[in-house]
Amino acid sequence: MGRDLNLGLECWGIGFQNPVIIASGCIEYDESLSEVFPFRECGALVTKTITLDRRDGNPMPRTTEVDCGMLNSIGLQNEGIYHYVKKILPRISNELQIPIITSIAGFSIEEYASIASHLDREKAVAAIEINISCPNLEKSKDESLLFAQDPYMSYGVVKAVRESTTKPVIVKLSPDVTDIVAIAQAVVDAGADGLTVANTYPAMAVDIETRRPKLGNITGGMSGPAIRPLTLKKLWDVYSNVRDVPIIASGGIMDASHAVEYIIAGATFISLGTVNFINPGAVLEVISGIKDYLLRHKMSYKELIGSLKID
Ligand SMILES: Cc1cc2nc3c(=O)[nH]c(=O)nc-3n(C[C@H](O)[C@H](O)[C@H](O)COP(=O)(O)O)c2cc1C
C-alpha cells in the first residue's frame, strides 16, 4: 500500500525524491554499506560536519548507550575541507545521485565564511547546513557559549556565510537555548533559507562501578527517542512563530509515526540519525509509512505540513 504515491518535492530550487534526509554524522557513505543501507533512496544526505582544518576529535570513548537514546562526543573529528572537496564530495555525488547537503562548522565567523566560499565553487554541493553548535571563540574563552546560544553571534555567522555563497543556507539550531524562536528569527533575518530543529542535548552518564564518566569528554550530546517530545515542542515553537521557512526535523525519529508527528507540527523534511545505527531499513519504512498515512487520510504531503488542529 502507498508505494506508488509520489513524495517528490522541490525546495530551495533543489528537487528531492522524498523528504526523508540522513542527519549529519550518523552514517558515512561507503560502497560496501550500500548493500544494507539504501543511500540512493534517501531524499538527501547531510554529510558529517567539516571544519577548515583537520580535527582529531575528542578522547575515547565517544559514544555510549543510555535509556531511550545515546550520547556522543565525537568532537567534530574530520579531515578538513580540502580532503572533503577532493576525496569525499566527488565520490558521493557521483555514486549517490541525491542532493548532498554539506554541514560546516567554524571556530570564528571568518572560518565559517571561508568554508562557505570554498564550497560555493563546488557544483556537487546542493546546500550548506551551518552547524552553529561550536564553541563561540569570538567571545572570551572563559564564556563557553556556543554560537547557537547567542542571537547576535548566530546572526553574524549566518550573515557572513550568506555573503560568501549563493547556495541555499540551512541553519542547524541548538535545542540548548532559553528562547529558540529568538535564535531562529535572528538567523532568518541574516538570510537563512531553512532551519534544522535541532541538534543534540547536552548530557552525561557515569559508570558507577569505576565512578568515571562514560564518555572520554565527560559530557556529550543526547539523541534518540527520549529527545523527540522535547524537540517536537521546539519545532512547533519555531514553526508557529517564524513562518515561511522550511524546517528539517531532527530528534528521535524512529519510525513513520514519529515522522508524521513532526510534519503535522510543521516540518517540511524529516531527518534520521540515531535510528540508522539500529535499523538500516528505517529510511524505507519511514518513506512508505508516510505514503500509507497520506493515502489513509486522503491528503497530499503539502497539506500535511503544519496541519496540527488547534481548537
Ligand atoms: C554519532 C553522532 C554523530 C553526530 N555528528 C553530527 C555532526 O557531525 N554534525 C551535526 O550537525 N550533528 C551531528 N549529530 C547530530 C545528528 O545529526 C542529529 O541532529 C541528532 O542526533 C538528533 O537526531 P536523532 O535523535 O535522530 O539522532 C550526530 C549525532 C550522532 C548520534
The ligand as an ORCA input file, in Angstrom:
! r2SCAN-3c Opt
* xyz 0 1
  C      27.254      9.715     16.486
  C      26.636     11.025     16.122
  C      27.381     11.976     15.415
  C      26.811     13.206     15.072
  N      27.560     14.116     14.372
  C      26.991     15.294     13.996
  C      27.718     16.221     13.215
  O      28.877     15.996     12.812
  N      27.104     17.395     12.904
  C      25.820     17.696     13.281
  O      25.313     18.769     12.943
  N      25.102     16.811     14.015
  C      25.661     15.630     14.374
  N      24.926     14.733     15.101
  C      23.534     15.065     15.470
  C      22.542     14.428     14.480
  O      22.752     14.915     13.176
  C      21.086     14.700     14.904
  O      20.808     16.076     14.771
  C      20.814     14.275     16.343
  O      21.425     13.035     16.605
  C      19.302     14.174     16.655
  O      18.664     13.258     15.807
  P      18.408     11.702     16.191
  O      17.741     11.678     17.538
  O      17.561     11.196     15.067
  O      19.758     11.051     16.219
  C      25.479     13.491     15.456
  C      24.724     12.532     16.149
  C      25.281     11.317     16.486
  C      24.431     10.308     17.229
*
